[in-house]
């Protein structure tokens, strides 16, 4: 699996940058058997990060708590990235 891994209790999320997308995707892989469970991506119409599970994958509340943490983390990472870009742009303007 390519991309930066983020470990949670029951799965590992891998950040995947896709050409042409403003936001990355996070592929969710089971720690138990290595199967792909779904993905987290930004859903522009809702302006929120969403979870899209693969078919026939069963989730309990503990697993969904991990997914919720990933959704919150993805939002935080995106905001931090956007703020760092703003800071770079502002620094370039000041240097000119």
Residue, then its C-alpha position, 0 to 999 in steps of 0.5 A: x500500500x502506498x502513501x503515509x500510514x496512520x494507525x488506529x486501533x482496528x485499521x491503518x489508513x493510508x494517505x493517497x494523493x491523486x492527480x487532479x484532486x485538491x484533497x487526498x484519499x485515505x484507504x482503510x486497511x484491516x489490521x487483522x487480515x489486510x483487506x481494504x475496508x473502505x475509504x475516507x474522502x472529501x465530499x465537496x457538495x457537503x464540504x465534509x470528509x466522508x467514509x465510504x465503506x466497501x460492500x459487505x464489511x460489517x462495523x461495530x461501534x468501536x470500529x466506527x469510533x476509529x473511523x470518526x477519529x480518522x474523519x476528524x484527523x483528516x479535517x484537521x490535517x487539511x486545515x493545517x495544510x491550507x494554513x501552511x500554504x497561506x503562510x507561505x503565500x504571505x511570506x512570499x508577498x512580504x519578501x518581494 
